[in-house]
Amino acid sequence: MNLKNKTILITGGASGIGLEAAKQFLALGNKVIITGRNQMKLETVKKQFPEIIVIQSDASKEEDAIALFEKVNALGGIDILYNNAGVGVPPLNLGIANKKHLEGAVYEMEVNYFGVIRMNNLFIEMLKSRKESAIINTTSILSIVPSVLEATYSASKSALAFYTKTLRSHLQSINASVKVFELLPPLVDTEMVADRQDKKISTTQLVNGLIEGLKNNTETIRVGDSKAIYILNRFFPKKAYNLINAKKEYTKLK
Ligand SMILES: NC(=O)c1ccc[n+]([C@@H]2O[C@H](COP(=O)([O-])OP(=O)(O)OC[C@H]3O[C@@H](n4cnc5c(N)ncnc54)[C@H](OP(=O)(O)O)[C@@H]3O)[C@@H](O)[C@H]2O)c1
């Protein structure tokens, strides 16, 4: 797809992958709107990049999503909805059977899964009315193979991956022109995984891969190790599982 003169809404765009994407989309000649929960973080971005429009909005709250839709509509609407906001609640060595674990799982689903469906439902008619438009949903390498350390997070991303595939088919079946992309990042060097010592790619590398995928109309955009794990999992699923869940990871849960 063409990535110039588009208006792009990035949820969770004040840091990490979302902020890097905002910078790169801006440099390509697009208008960028970002959201986030933390107003201070949004203001910091605004100071550095006055062209970026910032709107405080929590992806897990319906009233925020509706208010966001109204504000974006008043600004002239969008061509691309990039669902980037996501959370992972660490299990904190709590194992499976306890209340905190369930609370974390519910919150992950609220942001990573229901939050995305809510946004897509609100924006779909606007996107359908555009000449060339798209939805980008952010899943993860862990939607292919789950991590024992991030079991419920992996499940939330796997749910989003299935929804994304069927949303694409549904829109195609009604001849809607909205493209649906799925971005599967591997481990990326951001705040979310700051405590992880494993190999990470930079946000620049990830977003370069995203932009290349969008330009080539690659529906499922796997970057770095996500590509390798996808192929390995098809032929040697046990090996892929063991790679994602290296032994030291299990011991943390004991
Ligand atoms: N980093 C990785 O290794 C990795 C790997 C695979 C997939 N991903 C996915 O990539 C996406 C971006 O992750 P990241 O690594 O860039 O994370 P990050 O550094 O933690 O940034 C996430 C951003 O989302 C915002 N956010 C969180 N919850 C939100 C909510 N309820 N409503 C609105 N904004 C919210 C945060 O800002 P506020 O706190 O101000 O709201 C923050 O700016 C996520 O969907 C994540 O699951 C990341």
The ligand as an ORCA input file, in Angstrom:
! r2SCAN-3c Opt
* xyz 0 1
  N       8.559     -5.434     23.029
  C       8.390     -6.680     22.634
  O       9.285     -7.527     22.781
  C       7.097     -7.106     21.953
  C       7.062     -8.373     21.355
  C       5.899     -8.792     20.746
  C       4.799     -7.956     20.696
  N       4.857     -6.733     21.282
  C       3.670     -5.897     21.221
  O       3.979     -4.670     20.602
  C       3.123     -3.640     21.095
  C       3.953     -2.472     21.592
  O       4.770     -2.937     22.636
  P       6.063     -2.163     23.186
  O       7.106     -3.177     23.371
  O       6.324     -0.962     22.391
  O       5.515     -1.793     24.643
  P       5.790     -0.537     25.561
  O       7.153     -0.046     25.382
  O       5.343     -0.973     26.921
  O       4.769      0.530     24.975
  C       3.402      0.285     24.999
  C       2.678      1.595     24.826
  O       1.288      1.327     24.904
  C       0.686      2.238     25.780
  N      -0.418      1.564     26.430
  C      -0.389      0.504     27.282
  N      -1.621      0.191     27.679
  C      -2.462      1.053     27.063
  C      -3.852      1.234     27.087
  N      -4.648      0.478     27.853
  N      -4.386      2.217     26.319
  C      -3.603      3.016     25.569
  N      -2.265      2.900     25.514
  C      -1.706      1.927     26.268
  C       1.775      2.686     26.749
  O       1.610      4.048     27.167
  P       0.819      4.443     28.504
  O       1.463      3.708     29.615
  O       0.967      5.926     28.581
  O      -0.588      4.061     28.283
  C       3.022      2.611     25.879
  O       3.287      3.857     25.247
  C       2.269     -4.300     22.188
  O       1.028     -4.683     21.644
  C       3.078     -5.524     22.564
  O       2.263     -6.542     23.097
  C       5.981     -6.282     21.906
*
